[in-house]
């Protein structure tokens, strides 16, 4: 084969490889929506398993019981954080609801003073 023919074939092969990679990325992104909970669960298991193994070796507590206790503690902690954040948000909205009319009046008074000063100039 000629040198130019080899280059053309190599270029076509590279284009096909790039197209396949782009297609796989597109399919992967579409599937990721369905699969991410499983990856999250796998990550959770990967993080918790060493702790379960350590407790099993040191205290000889059943691994299933240890896993349940750790997961309950983890989910309780997450629920507490969500509750604390929501409580702060609700409290902040209530404070804003009470303080907003006074803040608006202060801003109006300052605006009127500024307009008076500008009208004298």
N, C-alpha and C positions, 0 to 999 in steps of 0.2 A: 504494500500500500504506500501511497504517497504520504509525505509528511503533512500536507494540508488536510488530507482525508482523515488521518489519525487525530489531528487537532479538532476537526469538526466532530468526530465521534466522541472524543473526550469531552467536548463542550456540551454535546447533547446528553451524555451520561451525567454530567454535573448538573445540568438543568433538571433532569429527571430526579436526581437525588434531592435537590433543593425543593422541588415540587412535592416529593414524598414527605420530606421533613415538615414542610408547611402544612400539608394535609393532616399529618399526625398531630401537629400542634393544635390545629383547628378542632379535630375530633377530641383531643385531650381536654381542651377548654370546654367543649360542649358536655363531655362526660363528667368533668370535674364538679359540675353543679350537683350531679346525682351521687358522686362518690365521696365528697368531702367529709360527710359524717363518719364514714368508715375510716378514713385517714386520721381524723381527729380521735376516734376511739383507739386506733392503733398507737397513736402518739401517747394517749393517756395510759394505755397498758404498758408501753415502753418506759414511761416515767414511774409508774407505780410498782412494777414488777421487782426492781431491785430492793425497794423498801419491804415488800412482802417477803422476799427471800431472806433478807436480813432478820426480820422479826421471826421468821420460821426457824432460822438457824440458832438465834440467841434464846428465844423464849419457848420454842417448840409448840407454837400455836398453829392450828390448822390454817393452811394457806387460803382457803375459801373464806373462812371467818375473818381473817386478817384483811383480805381484799374488800369484803363488805364493809368492815369498820372504816377502812381508809377511804373508800368511796363515799360513805355516808358523811364522814368528816369533811371531805373535799366539797361535796355538794352543799353541805350545810354552810360552809365558809363562803361559797359563791352566792348562796341565797342571802346570807347576812350582808355581804357587800352590796348586792343589788338592792336590798331593803334599805341599807344605810344611804346609798346614793339617791334612791327615790325619795326618801324622807327629806334629805337636804334640798332636793329640787323643789319638792312641794312646799317646804318651809320658805325657801327663797321666793317662790311665786307669791305666797301669802304676804311676805314682807314687802315685796314690790307692789302688790295690790294696795297695801295700806299706804306706802310711802310715795307712790307715783303722783297722787293729786298734790301733795305738798311740794314735791320736786317740781312739778309743772308750774305751780304758783310762784315758786322762787325764781324759776327761769323766766317767767313772764315779767316779774318785777325787775329783774336784771336787764331784760330786753328793753323794757320801757325806759329805764334809767339810761341805757346806752343810746336809745333813740333821742331822748331829751338832750343828752350831751352832744350828739351829732347835729341836732337841729340848731343848737346855739352857735355852732361853728360857721 
